[in-house]
Amino acid sequence: MKRKLTALLAALMAVSTLLASCSDAENGGSTETQSPTVTTAAETAAETEEPKILPDLPEIQFGGADFRFYTWDVNDYRVWDDLYSEEEDGEPINDAVFKRNRTIEEKYQVGITEKVDLYTDYVTGVLKSVKAGDDDYEVIISMGHHCAPSLYSVACLNLYDLEYVDFTQPWWDQNAVESFTLGGYMPFTVSDMTILDKGVTGAVFFNKKLAEDYNVGNLYDLVYNNSWTMENMVEKAKIVSEDLNGDSIYDANDRYGILCGDEAVIFLFHGSGARFVSKDSDGLPIASFANERNFTVIKYYLETMIYDEVLRCQTPEADMFKNDKGLFTFGYLKTANGLRDMESDFGILPIPKYDAAQESYGHSVFTHGGNLISVPITSQHLDMVGVILEALSAESKYTVIPAFYQTVLKDKAARDEDSIAMLDIIIGSMVFDVGDYYAIGGLTDPFLRITGSVHSIAPSYPTRTSDVASFYEKYGKLFQKDIDKLIEKIEEMNER
């Protein structure tokens, strides 16, 4: 599987014109000392190139009609613009988006536009437009935590009602489609058209210099050998933790095996295969947080890593990882954007499994950032919406996604086969937890605070505890009440 995925990615990157610069970079970059002999993307593509999958769409044009996106921003949090670009500027993702849009505009005779509002305003804008019955936008691109509680029940079309969209195709994220389909109703999802959901997906970054200096071994091999577990991560991390100045006080002046904040609790929870909410045989949501395995897993993570002040720096300074003060750091894939000037090289790994018996990896998608695709119920051009969404998503698989890989991998994707394989695993196992996206029981934020973080200043937040069963008792009744409300809304939507 690894060879197939990495070869495919290399082939796609080679044939994409926007990544032509990668071949130039090959002459001056370093290679992985512990990796197999590396070939260039062009050489790999020549041997393994597979035919481009085309969407099954009619030969149709829309006479220059506008295709209007409505979306959000806050203090340039979005990092990358995945929907619209006015011109090329040399940045891979920007240029890929520009070329993708021009290709679709010319083929289907549409004009792609984007309106961006502050994240605190766009939800009001959507609701006001829908309430008035106005046909203002073809597609709404929403921040995760806004879309579910604020929009789905009154504003969002069931995406399965769109003609021409085939959600079984590889450019639609199958994890998102499965998670967000509740009782046959799917108000939003993600595809290769959207990058921000990938950008706010959890991962582990490791410092290659420290890994070599401390002889921790080939970390990629742990993944390939199904040995990348929490136990092995902690074992490697303990090798690196060191009181550098000898004052017996571990702080930002010392070196740690692991750097992370509260979000690691969610990363590890989802990484273990646990979920706040899953589905019953009818596809309806059911509570799945409170069970013995989950309580055992969370307790283990907290007591083995999170609470170990020698192993883990709880509130790391921004530059500690860049300055070789940590072997591992938990972060989002967009974290790579801030590491591009890092002197030491870094690698990317999946969130570790709980144990080797676990079948698959899991990677949290942060709800306060990622983009979700939805269609307002007031849209009057659903035939165009279906065609263009499918076309944009399919084209993105061969343009925007390779550019995303190139950007995240510090422009080294063409020759770092291991890093490509790691991203394949991470992107292929993104977790869209319904309990998180629908804010079920208000549980997520308090759950983050059981770490005892300095951010736990609200009186209602729990104190540091690894007694997860007792922690959950406070939220259990509200949790089930919110699930019951969600089921009622799903039934209402299906009857609409």
TIMINU-476000 format. One line per field, with one value per residue (C-alpha): residue in one letter; y, z, x; residue number from 1. Coordinates in nm, 3 decimals. Example, Ala and Ser with C-alpha at 12.3 -4.5 7.8 and 13.67 -1.06 7.14 Angstrom:
2
type c(A; S)
north c(-0.450; -0.106)
up c(0.780; 0.714)
east c(1.230; 1.367)
seq c(1; 2)
This chain:
496
type c(M; K; R; K; L; T; A; L; L; A; A; L; M; A; V; S; T; L; L; A; S; C; S; D; A; E; N; G; G; S; T; E; T; Q; S; P; T; V; T; T; A; A; E; T; A; A; E; T; E; E; P; K; I; L; P; D; L; P; E; I; Q; F; G; G; A; D; F; R; F; Y; T; W; D; V; N; D; Y; R; V; W; D; D; L; Y; S; E; E; E; D; G; E; P; I; N; D; A; V; F; K; R; N; R; T; I; E; E; K; Y; Q; V; G; I; T; E; K; V; D; L; Y; T; D; Y; V; T; G; V; L; K; S; V; K; A; G; D; D; D; Y; E; V; I; I; S; M; G; H; H; C; A; P; S; L; Y; S; V; A; C; L; N; L; Y; D; L; E; Y; V; D; F; T; Q; P; W; W; D; Q; N; A; V; E; S; F; T; L; G; G; Y; M; P; F; T; V; S; D; M; T; I; L; D; K; G; V; T; G; A; V; F; F; N; K; K; L; A; E; D; Y; N; V; G; N; L; Y; D; L; V; Y; N; N; S; W; T; M; E; N; M; V; E; K; A; K; I; V; S; E; D; L; N; G; D; S; I; Y; D; A; N; D; R; Y; G; I; L; C; G; D; E; A; V; I; F; L; F; H; G; S; G; A; R; F; V; S; K; D; S; D; G; L; P; I; A; S; F; A; N; E; R; N; F; T; V; I; K; Y; Y; L; E; T; M; I; Y; D; E; V; L; R; C; Q; T; P; E; A; D; M; F; K; N; D; K; G; L; F; T; F; G; Y; L; K; T; A; N; G; L; R; D; M; E; S; D; F; G; I; L; P; I; P; K; Y; D; A; A; Q; E; S; Y; G; H; S; V; F; T; H; G; G; N; L; I; S; V; P; I; T; S; Q; H; L; D; M; V; G; V; I; L; E; A; L; S; A; E; S; K; Y; T; V; I; P; A; F; Y; Q; T; V; L; K; D; K; A; A; R; D; E; D; S; I; A; M; L; D; I; I; I; G; S; M; V; F; D; V; G; D; Y; Y; A; I; G; G; L; T; D; P; F; L; R; I; T; G; S; V; H; S; I; A; P; S; Y; P; T; R; T; S; D; V; A; S; F; Y; E; K; Y; G; K; L; F; Q; K; D; I; D; K; L; I; E; K; I; E; E; M; N; E; R)
north c(0.000; 0.239; 0.193; 0.232; 0.552; 0.712; 0.623; 0.766; 1.087; 1.119; 1.064; 1.323; 1.574; 1.519; 1.574; 1.885; 2.190; 2.389; 2.154; 2.184; 2.370; 2.053; 1.909; 2.216; 2.176; 1.821; 1.934; 2.124; 1.941; 1.675; 1.318; 1.083; 0.885; 0.604; 0.578; 0.351; 0.480; 0.776; 0.839; 1.160; 1.213; 1.222; 0.886; 0.728; 0.874; 0.731; 0.382; 0.402; 0.673; 0.579; 0.726; 1.027; 0.947; 1.170; 1.264; 1.130; 1.462; 1.578; 1.793; 2.112; 2.483; 2.747; 3.060; 3.255; 3.217; 3.310; 3.027; 3.202; 3.082; 3.240; 3.177; 3.307; 3.431; 3.558; 3.734; 3.543; 3.217; 3.030; 3.024; 2.902; 3.012; 2.691; 2.835; 3.137; 3.303; 3.620; 3.550; 3.329; 3.432; 3.138; 2.972; 2.613; 2.609; 2.954; 2.871; 2.532; 2.693; 2.955; 2.695; 2.463; 2.740; 2.860; 2.504; 2.458; 2.807; 2.753; 2.401; 2.480; 2.852; 2.978; 3.257; 3.146; 3.417; 3.429; 3.650; 3.641; 3.771; 3.775; 3.440; 3.609; 3.761; 3.504; 3.271; 3.562; 3.642; 3.290; 3.270; 3.611; 3.520; 3.185; 3.334; 3.594; 3.326; 3.497; 3.313; 3.473; 3.183; 2.847; 2.703; 2.787; 2.700; 2.698; 2.665; 2.327; 2.432; 2.687; 2.474; 2.207; 2.389; 2.713; 2.615; 2.255; 2.259; 2.556; 2.635; 2.327; 2.108; 1.734; 1.694; 1.358; 1.557; 1.702; 1.549; 1.461; 1.434; 1.089; 1.073; 0.734; 0.893; 0.933; 1.313; 1.306; 1.225; 0.892; 0.938; 1.268; 1.125; 0.831; 1.044; 1.326; 1.100; 1.057; 0.875; 0.945; 1.320; 1.481; 1.862; 1.910; 1.724; 1.783; 1.698; 1.752; 2.098; 2.206; 2.228; 2.385; 2.067; 1.891; 2.183; 2.151; 1.775; 1.653; 1.494; 1.441; 1.634; 1.508; 1.676; 1.473; 1.620; 1.513; 1.174; 1.124; 1.281; 1.060; 0.752; 0.685; 0.475; 0.500; 0.632; 0.569; 0.198; 0.193; 0.296; 0.044; -0.234; -0.148; -0.052; 0.320; 0.310; 0.543; 0.314; 0.336; 0.711; 0.761; 0.528; 0.732; 1.062; 0.967; 0.928; 1.296; 1.471; 1.644; 1.911; 2.110; 2.367; 2.126; 2.332; 2.040; 2.254; 2.162; 2.470; 2.627; 2.624; 2.245; 1.975; 1.756; 1.441; 1.583; 1.935; 1.977; 2.162; 2.049; 1.943; 1.629; 1.479; 1.496; 1.380; 1.074; 1.003; 0.991; 0.830; 0.535; 0.473; 0.632; 0.865; 1.091; 0.981; 0.689; 0.548; 0.268; 0.022; 0.282; 0.537; 0.754; 0.899; 0.719; 0.810; 0.621; 0.817; 0.639; 0.290; 0.104; 0.099; 0.473; 0.547; 0.315; 0.467; 0.825; 0.747; 0.584; 0.882; 1.130; 0.948; 0.815; 1.129; 1.436; 1.464; 1.381; 1.723; 1.587; 1.413; 1.670; 2.049; 2.150; 2.508; 2.509; 2.837; 2.882; 2.833; 2.545; 2.281; 2.495; 2.544; 2.171; 2.172; 1.886; 1.556; 1.534; 1.795; 1.744; 1.991; 2.044; 1.985; 2.359; 2.381; 2.289; 2.631; 2.788; 2.545; 2.624; 2.835; 2.576; 2.505; 2.142; 1.916; 1.779; 1.481; 1.402; 1.095; 0.976; 1.011; 0.692; 0.404; 0.302; -0.043; -0.271; -0.455; -0.142; -0.182; 0.173; 0.523; 0.821; 1.193; 1.465; 1.745; 2.062; 2.205; 2.565; 2.600; 2.341; 2.408; 2.220; 2.224; 2.285; 2.414; 2.657; 2.538; 2.860; 2.777; 2.798; 2.635; 2.290; 2.132; 2.374; 2.327; 1.951; 1.968; 2.234; 2.086; 1.747; 1.901; 2.122; 1.835; 1.597; 1.851; 1.931; 1.572; 1.631; 1.993; 2.125; 1.809; 1.763; 2.131; 2.079; 1.787; 1.993; 2.281; 2.069; 1.869; 2.179; 2.150; 1.809; 1.585; 1.481; 1.290; 1.203; 0.888; 0.827; 1.168; 1.118; 0.781; 0.939; 1.207; 0.937; 0.768; 1.090; 1.228; 0.885; 0.854; 1.196; 1.184; 1.390; 1.313; 1.401; 1.462; 1.728; 1.895; 1.904; 2.016; 1.729; 1.784; 2.067; 1.800; 1.876; 2.187; 2.055; 1.732; 1.929; 2.078; 1.755; 1.808; 2.073; 2.333; 2.691; 2.776; 2.614; 2.939; 2.907; 2.784; 2.529; 2.359; 2.043; 2.029; 1.801; 1.441; 1.103; 0.968; 1.001; 0.809; 1.058; 1.346; 1.221; 1.188; 1.564; 1.563; 1.230; 1.338; 1.651; 1.443; 1.206; 1.493; 1.663; 1.338; 1.303; 1.659; 1.586; 1.280; 1.489; 1.742; 1.469; 1.332; 1.684; 1.734; 1.402; 1.498; 1.839)
up c(0.000; 0.090; -0.246; -0.440; -0.265; -0.276; -0.640; -0.729; -0.545; -0.713; -1.052; -0.992; -0.870; -1.176; -1.427; -1.253; -1.413; -1.094; -0.934; -1.206; -0.964; -0.757; -1.011; -0.971; -0.595; -0.620; -0.709; -0.386; -0.115; 0.136; 0.121; 0.395; 0.525; 0.654; 0.354; 0.052; -0.261; -0.372; -0.728; -0.862; -0.907; -1.283; -1.282; -1.062; -1.275; -1.591; -1.443; -1.247; -1.398; -1.371; -1.580; -1.443; -1.310; -1.471; -1.316; -1.482; -1.582; -1.881; -2.156; -2.043; -2.014; -1.803; -2.017; -1.792; -1.477; -1.144; -0.910; -0.573; -0.260; 0.078; 0.350; 0.660; 0.792; 1.118; 1.141; 0.836; 1.028; 0.709; 0.611; 0.260; 0.026; -0.113; -0.293; -0.491; -0.622; -0.828; -0.980; -0.959; -0.713; -0.704; -0.393; -0.482; -0.327; -0.452; -0.804; -0.798; -0.693; -0.966; -1.236; -1.109; -1.115; -1.462; -1.594; -1.460; -1.558; -1.918; -1.946; -1.799; -1.876; -1.521; -1.320; -0.977; -0.710; -0.335; -0.061; 0.271; 0.599; 0.950; 1.112; 1.368; 1.088; 0.813; 1.002; 1.053; 0.685; 0.582; 0.813; 0.707; 0.339; 0.380; 0.597; 0.328; 0.060; -0.127; -0.383; -0.280; -0.292; -0.457; -0.185; 0.180; 0.317; 0.694; 0.991; 1.149; 1.485; 1.324; 1.055; 1.266; 1.553; 1.366; 1.011; 0.944; 1.085; 0.887; 0.603; 0.454; 0.171; 0.198; -0.026; -0.149; -0.329; -0.564; -0.909; -1.070; -0.740; -0.673; -0.310; -0.368; -0.583; -0.432; -0.434; -0.164; 0.181; 0.264; 0.640; 0.627; 0.410; 0.648; 0.964; 0.850; 0.695; 0.977; 0.897; 0.528; 0.581; 0.502; 0.534; 0.484; 0.396; 0.260; -0.061; -0.222; -0.310; 0.051; 0.205; 0.542; 0.685; 0.600; 0.744; 1.084; 1.103; 1.393; 1.344; 1.514; 1.399; 1.492; 1.487; 1.259; 1.405; 1.759; 1.635; 1.481; 1.767; 2.027; 1.805; 1.853; 1.536; 1.219; 1.332; 0.995; 1.034; 1.350; 1.136; 0.862; 1.120; 1.311; 1.615; 1.625; 1.955; 2.253; 2.448; 2.184; 2.146; 2.520; 2.517; 2.242; 2.405; 2.737; 2.564; 2.469; 2.778; 2.959; 3.226; 3.015; 3.274; 3.568; 3.793; 3.854; 3.724; 3.390; 3.194; 2.851; 2.901; 2.890; 2.631; 2.620; 2.450; 2.380; 2.332; 2.328; 2.463; 2.565; 2.213; 2.250; 2.464; 2.171; 1.925; 2.133; 2.210; 1.841; 1.760; 1.981; 1.780; 2.039; 1.948; 2.140; 1.915; 1.674; 1.486; 1.532; 1.269; 1.133; 1.087; 1.376; 1.639; 1.967; 2.262; 2.260; 2.493; 2.817; 2.808; 2.995; 2.711; 2.654; 3.023; 3.039; 2.727; 2.844; 3.191; 3.037; 2.812; 3.094; 3.351; 3.113; 2.910; 2.973; 3.347; 3.320; 3.359; 3.272; 2.955; 2.825; 2.820; 2.885; 2.756; 2.509; 2.375; 2.005; 1.895; 2.123; 1.853; 1.592; 1.831; 1.890; 2.234; 2.163; 1.978; 1.916; 1.901; 1.847; 1.604; 1.300; 0.950; 0.890; 1.161; 0.883; 0.730; 1.033; 1.023; 0.673; 0.809; 1.067; 1.042; 1.146; 0.924; 1.051; 0.968; 1.007; 1.170; 1.236; 1.582; 1.755; 1.808; 2.160; 2.099; 1.813; 1.825; 1.702; 1.337; 1.205; 1.281; 1.357; 1.314; 1.466; 1.242; 1.449; 1.437; 1.489; 1.154; 0.888; 0.595; 0.541; 0.212; 0.226; -0.006; 0.108; 0.065; -0.126; -0.410; -0.743; -0.965; -0.819; -1.152; -1.183; -0.816; -0.859; -1.175; -1.054; -0.708; -0.862; -1.126; -0.880; -0.638; -0.909; -1.057; -0.710; -0.665; -0.939; -0.869; -0.521; -0.323; -0.472; -0.399; -0.041; -0.003; -0.147; 0.092; 0.405; 0.325; 0.303; -0.077; -0.046; -0.144; -0.474; -0.301; 0.049; -0.007; 0.366; 0.429; 0.144; 0.290; 0.632; 0.481; 0.291; 0.623; 0.801; 0.526; 0.476; 0.841; 0.924; 1.206; 1.185; 1.523; 1.520; 1.895; 1.843; 1.534; 1.679; 2.020; 2.188; 2.562; 2.555; 2.639; 2.416; 2.586; 2.944; 2.822; 2.702; 3.049; 3.243; 3.169; 3.443; 3.191; 3.294; 3.057; 3.290; 3.446; 3.415; 3.739; 3.544; 3.404; 3.576; 3.775; 3.662; 3.685; 3.529; 3.680; 3.349; 3.459; 3.740; 3.504; 3.260; 3.525; 3.514; 3.141; 3.073; 3.097; 2.885; 2.637; 2.574; 2.570; 2.290; 2.092; 2.121; 1.991; 1.700; 1.604; 1.606; 1.374; 1.138; 1.116; 1.048; 0.769; 0.608; 0.604; 0.450)
east c(0.000; 0.280; 0.455; 0.132; 0.032; 0.372; 0.424; 0.086; 0.160; 0.497; 0.339; 0.072; 0.325; 0.539; 0.262; 0.127; 0.279; 0.268; 0.520; 0.779; 1.004; 1.048; 1.291; 1.511; 1.513; 1.640; 1.990; 2.052; 1.857; 1.949; 1.826; 1.708; 2.009; 1.788; 1.560; 1.596; 1.767; 1.558; 1.451; 1.312; 0.940; 0.986; 1.167; 0.903; 0.623; 0.774; 0.747; 0.421; 0.203; -0.163; -0.443; -0.626; -0.971; -1.231; -1.564; -1.877; -2.029; -2.235; -2.091; -2.260; -2.188; -2.360; -2.329; -2.096; -2.307; -2.147; -2.055; -2.050; -1.872; -1.947; -1.692; -1.515; -1.185; -1.038; -0.703; -0.577; -0.621; -0.695; -0.325; -0.405; -0.683; -0.825; -1.129; -1.021; -0.706; -0.689; -0.348; -0.043; 0.227; 0.466; 0.316; 0.219; -0.130; -0.225; -0.114; -0.285; -0.613; -0.579; -0.515; -0.786; -1.046; -0.944; -0.970; -1.322; -1.436; -1.328; -1.468; -1.811; -1.836; -1.880; -1.723; -1.601; -1.627; -1.577; -1.718; -1.533; -1.677; -1.538; -1.616; -1.844; -2.053; -2.084; -2.320; -2.558; -2.517; -2.613; -2.913; -3.038; -3.007; -3.186; -3.462; -3.529; -3.535; -3.254; -3.045; -2.716; -2.468; -2.421; -2.198; -2.130; -1.787; -1.814; -1.582; -1.647; -1.787; -2.019; -2.173; -2.337; -2.509; -2.581; -2.665; -2.753; -3.106; -3.233; -2.999; -2.834; -2.952; -2.908; -2.603; -2.734; -3.005; -2.743; -2.740; -2.405; -2.216; -2.070; -1.958; -1.793; -1.524; -1.174; -1.183; -1.453; -1.319; -1.480; -1.431; -1.618; -1.897; -1.941; -1.930; -2.156; -2.421; -2.673; -2.992; -2.938; -2.894; -2.556; -2.561; -2.187; -1.869; -1.519; -1.337; -0.998; -1.128; -1.081; -0.734; -0.803; -0.956; -0.629; -0.433; -0.604; -0.561; -0.349; -0.007; 0.329; 0.635; 0.981; 1.319; 1.545; 1.862; 1.773; 1.657; 2.002; 2.201; 2.030; 2.023; 1.652; 1.636; 1.434; 1.097; 0.935; 1.010; 0.800; 0.503; 0.578; 0.622; 0.303; 0.511; 0.431; 0.242; 0.221; 0.451; 0.722; 0.679; 0.730; 1.030; 1.198; 1.103; 1.261; 1.597; 1.596; 1.453; 1.740; 1.793; 2.037; 2.139; 2.147; 1.919; 1.679; 1.393; 1.244; 1.140; 1.186; 1.564; 1.574; 1.515; 1.207; 1.102; 0.756; 0.622; 0.245; -0.055; -0.402; -0.496; -0.283; -0.563; -0.806; -0.538; -0.458; -0.825; -0.915; -0.583; -0.675; -0.992; -1.220; -1.508; -1.745; -2.032; -2.068; -2.370; -2.620; -2.740; -2.983; -2.707; -2.827; -2.592; -2.528; -2.306; -1.977; -1.746; -1.832; -1.690; -1.420; -1.169; -1.191; -1.151; -0.849; -0.692; -0.734; -0.601; -0.296; -0.225; -0.264; -0.053; 0.212; 0.278; 0.062; 0.134; 0.506; 0.669; 1.012; 0.897; 0.650; 0.664; 0.303; 0.316; 0.605; 0.732; 0.671; 1.031; 1.133; 1.084; 1.257; 1.550; 1.603; 1.441; 1.201; 1.216; 0.841; 0.570; 0.199; 0.049; -0.169; -0.040; -0.051; 0.219; 0.461; 0.402; 0.570; 0.863; 0.981; 1.268; 1.367; 1.740; 1.717; 1.510; 1.181; 0.968; 0.599; 0.447; 0.093; -0.059; 0.061; -0.177; -0.272; -0.126; -0.026; -0.359; -0.535; -0.631; -0.604; -0.481; -0.704; -0.634; -0.849; -0.972; -0.993; -1.347; -1.234; -1.069; -1.139; -1.368; -1.693; -1.883; -2.258; -2.528; -2.799; -3.154; -3.229; -2.989; -3.174; -2.911; -2.865; -2.773; -2.481; -2.389; -2.363; -2.156; -1.913; -1.861; -1.783; -1.557; -1.367; -1.319; -1.197; -0.957; -0.822; -0.709; -0.451; -0.360; -0.437; -0.361; -0.011; 0.055; -0.058; 0.183; 0.465; 0.396; 0.360; 0.673; 0.890; 0.920; 1.087; 0.800; 0.954; 1.235; 1.112; 0.913; 0.869; 0.714; 0.469; 0.371; 0.311; 0.086; -0.101; -0.175; -0.272; -0.496; -0.648; -0.753; -0.896; -1.151; -1.471; -1.624; -1.994; -1.984; -1.720; -1.870; -2.221; -2.091; -2.276; -2.307; -2.057; -1.800; -1.501; -1.367; -1.388; -1.232; -0.931; -0.890; -0.848; -0.481; -0.479; -0.367; -0.305; -0.587; -0.839; -0.953; -1.329; -1.493; -1.695; -1.386; -1.267; -0.949; -0.670; -0.788; -0.732; -1.055; -1.237; -1.546; -1.611; -1.537; -1.801; -2.074; -2.119; -2.191; -2.359; -2.725; -2.673; -2.474; -2.765; -3.014; -2.819; -2.806; -3.183; -3.225; -2.994; -3.195; -3.514; -3.350; -3.233; -3.587; -3.718; -3.467; -3.551; -3.919; -3.856)
seq c(1; 2; 3; 4; 5; 6; 7; 8; 9; 10; 11; 12; 13; 14; 15; 16; 17; 18; 19; 20; 21; 22; 23; 24; 25; 26; 27; 28; 29; 30; 31; 32; 33; 34; 35; 36; 37; 38; 39; 40; 41; 42; 43; 44; 45; 46; 47; 48; 49; 50; 51; 52; 53; 54; 55; 56; 57; 58; 59; 60; 61; 62; 63; 64; 65; 66; 67; 68; 69; 70; 71; 72; 73; 74; 75; 76; 77; 78; 79; 80; 81; 82; 83; 84; 85; 86; 87; 88; 89; 90; 91; 92; 93; 94; 95; 96; 97; 98; 99; 100; 101; 102; 103; 104; 105; 106; 107; 108; 109; 110; 111; 112; 113; 114; 115; 116; 117; 118; 119; 120; 121; 122; 123; 124; 125; 126; 127; 128; 129; 130; 131; 132; 133; 134; 135; 136; 137; 138; 139; 140; 141; 142; 143; 144; 145; 146; 147; 148; 149; 150; 151; 152; 153; 154; 155; 156; 157; 158; 159; 160; 161; 162; 163; 164; 165; 166; 167; 168; 169; 170; 171; 172; 173; 174; 175; 176; 177; 178; 179; 180; 181; 182; 183; 184; 185; 186; 187; 188; 189; 190; 191; 192; 193; 194; 195; 196; 197; 198; 199; 200; 201; 202; 203; 204; 205; 206; 207; 208; 209; 210; 211; 212; 213; 214; 215; 216; 217; 218; 219; 220; 221; 222; 223; 224; 225; 226; 227; 228; 229; 230; 231; 232; 233; 234; 235; 236; 237; 238; 239; 240; 241; 242; 243; 244; 245; 246; 247; 248; 249; 250; 251; 252; 253; 254; 255; 256; 257; 258; 259; 260; 261; 262; 263; 264; 265; 266; 267; 268; 269; 270; 271; 272; 273; 274; 275; 276; 277; 278; 279; 280; 281; 282; 283; 284; 285; 286; 287; 288; 289; 290; 291; 292; 293; 294; 295; 296; 297; 298; 299; 300; 301; 302; 303; 304; 305; 306; 307; 308; 309; 310; 311; 312; 313; 314; 315; 316; 317; 318; 319; 320; 321; 322; 323; 324; 325; 326; 327; 328; 329; 330; 331; 332; 333; 334; 335; 336; 337; 338; 339; 340; 341; 342; 343; 344; 345; 346; 347; 348; 349; 350; 351; 352; 353; 354; 355; 356; 357; 358; 359; 360; 361; 362; 363; 364; 365; 366; 367; 368; 369; 370; 371; 372; 373; 374; 375; 376; 377; 378; 379; 380; 381; 382; 383; 384; 385; 386; 387; 388; 389; 390; 391; 392; 393; 394; 395; 396; 397; 398; 399; 400; 401; 402; 403; 404; 405; 406; 407; 408; 409; 410; 411; 412; 413; 414; 415; 416; 417; 418; 419; 420; 421; 422; 423; 424; 425; 426; 427; 428; 429; 430; 431; 432; 433; 434; 435; 436; 437; 438; 439; 440; 441; 442; 443; 444; 445; 446; 447; 448; 449; 450; 451; 452; 453; 454; 455; 456; 457; 458; 459; 460; 461; 462; 463; 464; 465; 466; 467; 468; 469; 470; 471; 472; 473; 474; 475; 476; 477; 478; 479; 480; 481; 482; 483; 484; 485; 486; 487; 488; 489; 490; 491; 492; 493; 494; 495; 496)
